[in-house]
Amino acid sequence: MTSTEGKVTLRTILKKYEKGERIAMVTAYDYPTAKLVDKAGVDMILVGDSLAMVVLGYPSTNQLSFEEMLIHVAAVARARPRAMIVGDMPFGSYEYSVNEAVRNAIEMVRVGAESVKIEGGSEMTDVVRGIVKAGIPVMGHLGLTPQKRHLLGGYRLRGKTPQEAKELIEDAKALEEAGVYSIVIEFVKKEVAKEITEKVNVPTICIGAGPHCSGQVLVIHDILGLSEIRPPFAKVYFDCSKAITEAVRKYVEEVKKGEFPNEEYSF
């Protein structure tokens, strides 16, 4: 892409929301994948901290460093996608203080993010306000927040009790008041996600939280069948793992037999 013609911005996302147009977001963590998903027409690319597990092989998202995240945000930004780039703030990059959160969000924008995402509800409103005050759009994240899984009792469905539902709705309202432009709702009872969507005036982007949100997000490795462990709410649209294994198997076979490179690939 050599111009900003058709570029998806914060204003574009909010206009889609106002018109009732569903928003499609997907993760990408590198230059070639960003180019491909952008060509497919996604509205937003999330450089998610899920890269910790699906790309870097960590046991959870908590091991991902801020420096590692910056490398991947920059790689996606170099693809110059039409889609809006959302950089995920990794564990430990925004919890210590508002000042540090703002400093790190600014650094993420410097390498190419056009928005940042943070996990948490009411307890994060000061952080949200600080980052927004610095001129950076913030996406919230409620429900199953993987960085806080120990506090939540593991990777479990949220909103199953009236108390949890009440807390999630209150958190969503608090985030909206603090200035988020959208909220990711992850692994929450669909009825609760629907109620949140109806009670806030910002787009809700669901992942494992039903069809009633303003949009959806999935991890690209789940979509392509490349994840070792896939959550129950993720749909595989094409199993690339089999295709990749078969292609490399054919390459190995041809090398072993002396069939590659043949005359066509020899100069």
N, C-alpha and C positions, 0 to 999 in steps of 0.2 A: 504494500500500500504506500503510495507516494504523496497522498494528500489526506486532509481530514474530512473530505467529502463523505457524508453518510456516517461520520463517526458517532458512536453511541456515547452520550455524555450523561451526567446526572439529570440534566433537563430532559433528555430523551426518555430515560427510565420513568421519570415522574409523569411525563405525557402519556406513555404507554399505560401506566397505572390509571390515570384519569380517564382514559378511553376504554378501560376494561380489557386491554390486550394482555394476554398471559406473557410473562417474562421467562425466558429460558436461559439458565446459567449452567455452566459446566466447569469442572476444574481442568487446568492444564499447568504443567510445571516446567516446560522447556520450549525452545524456539519452534521446532518442527510441529509439535502437537498444537501449540497456539495457532500456527498458520492453518492447520487442518480444521480445527474446531471453529475458527473464525470463518473459514470458507463455507462451513456448514450452516452459518447464519445465527449462531448464538448471540444473545444480547449482551451477556456478561461472562467474563472469564475469571474464575476464582483461582488464584494461586493459593490453594488451601494448605493448611498445615498437615493435611492428610498425606502430603508428600513424604512425611516422616516414615510412614508405614509402607505406602505403595511404591515409593521410589528409592528411599534410602535404607529400608529394611529395619528401622527401629521398631521396638515392641509396642510403642504408643506414640502419640503426638507430643508428649511431654519432653522427649529427648531432643526435639528439634531446636537448634539454636537460631537466634535472630540473624546471625551472619549467614547461615545456610539459607534461610528464607530469602534474604536479600539477593543471593545469587540466582535463585529461581525466579523471583519477581523480575529481575533485570533481564533474564533470558526470555521470558514471555514478552516483556516490553519491546525487546529488539525485533520481535515479529511484527511490530506496529499494527496490531489488530484493529479492526473496525470496532469490535466489542469493547465494552468498558472493562478495565482491569481492576480487580479487587484483590488487594494483598491482605492475607490473613496474618494477624498479629500473633506470633507464637507464644507459648507459655513462658512467662517470665519477662516479657517485653513491655507489659503495660500495668502490672499489678503493684509494683513497688511504690510508685508515686505518679501523680498527674504529670509532673514535669518530665519524668522519664518517658512516660507513655507518649507525650506530645513530641519529644525529641525523636523517639523511635518511629513514630508515624511520619514525621517529616522526612526522616532518612528513607523510609519506604517509598514515599512519593518521589524523592530525588532519583531513585533508581528506576522509576517508571510506573508505580501504582497510581491509579486515579481515585482510589477510595481504599479505606482499610476496614477490616472486620474484626470485632472483638467479641469474646464470649462473656456472658453474664447478664444479670438483670439490674435490679435497683442499686445493687452495690457498686455498679460500674458507671452510674450516671455522671459523677464528677469527671471521670476519665473521658466519657463521651463529650461532655461540655467543653473540656479543655482542648480536645483534638478538633472539634468543630470550630471552636473559637480561633484555632490556628489556620482555619480555612480548608480543612480536609474533611470530605464527606465520610461519615461513619455508618457502617452496616452492623446492626446488632445480631446477636445469636442466642436464642433461648431453647429450652427443652433439654435434650441430651447435649450437653456441652462437654465433649470428650476430654478437654484439658482439666475439667473438674470432676472426672468420673469417680475418683476416690471419695469425694464429698457426697456424690449422688448415689453411691452404692453400686457403681458399675455401669456398664452400657445397657441401660434398661429403658423401657417405654415410660415416658413421663405423662402426667395428666390423668392418671388412672383414678385418683381420689379427688373428691371435691376440694380438699385443701390444696393439693398440688395444682389443680386447675385454676383456683382462685389466685395462687401465687404467680403462676405464669401470666395470667391476664394482667395482674397488677404490675408485673415486671415489664410487660410489653408497653403498657401505658407510660410507665416511668421512662423507658428508653425513648419513646416518641417525644415526650416532653423535654428530654435532655437534648434532642436534636438529631437522632438517627434518621436517615432517609429511607431505610428499609430494615426488615428483621428476618433473619433466617430462623425457621422453626424446625428443629430436628427431632425425629422419633417421638412425636407427641400424638395422643389420641386425636383422631381426625375431628371429632366434635369440638374439642378444645381449640385446635388450630383454626377451625371455622369461626369460633367465637372471637378469638384474638383478631382475626382478619376483619371481622365486622366492627370491632370496637376501636381499632386504630386507623389513622388516616395516612398510613404509609404502606408501601408494598410489603407483603409477606412472601418470603421465598421458602417453600417447604422442601424437606427431604425426609421421607418416611413419616409425613404428617398429613396425608390425605390430599384430596383434589380441590379443596376449597380455598387455597391460598392464591395469591396474586401471580405466583410463578413457581418454578421447580428448579432444583439443582441436584446433580448427581456427580459422583467422582468418575472421571474418564476411564480409569482402570476397571471400575465396575461395569460400565457400559460396554467395554470391549472384552470382558471376560479375563482380564489380566490380574485381578486381585486374588491373592491366596485365600483371604477370608473375606467373603462378601456379606454385607448386612442383609437382613431379610427383606428390606424395602427396595433394594437395588435391582433394576432390570438389566439383563444382559441383552444388548441389541445385536452384537456380533461377537463370536468367540474367536478373538485374534490369537489366543494362546495356541490353539491347534494349528492355525495357519502358519504362525511363526515357527513353531517346532518342526512342522513338515518342510518348510522352505529351507531351514538350516540343515535338517536331516538330508535333504537332497544335495545340498552343497557339500556336506561332509562325504557323502557317498561318491560324488563326482571327483572330489579331491583324492580320495583313497584309490579310486580306479584310474586316476590319471586322465580323466575326461575334462577336467577344468584346470587351467584355461585351455580351450581349443584354439583353432586358427582365428575364430571370430574375435577372441579377446586377447590375441597375441599380436604384438607390433614389432 
